[in-house]
Amino acid sequence: MPLPAGIDAAAARERLHKEFNLEIGALAGKIWRIGLMGASARRENVGTCVKALDAVLG
């Protein structure tokens, strides 16, 4: 799924890192990789990620 129109992908990823300590991988500026596997896949981590994405991409 592409980013919403008008969203600067690099700025959004930087904000996610600075404000929420989330590092999001990017491929060609079009696809984001969010690593929520293994120990990171705990309910609270997934919830934090979703809330952060909502705050930044809202």
Beta strands, then each sheet from edge to edge (+ up, - down):
strand 1: 25-27
strand 2: 31-33
sheet 1: 1+ 2-
end
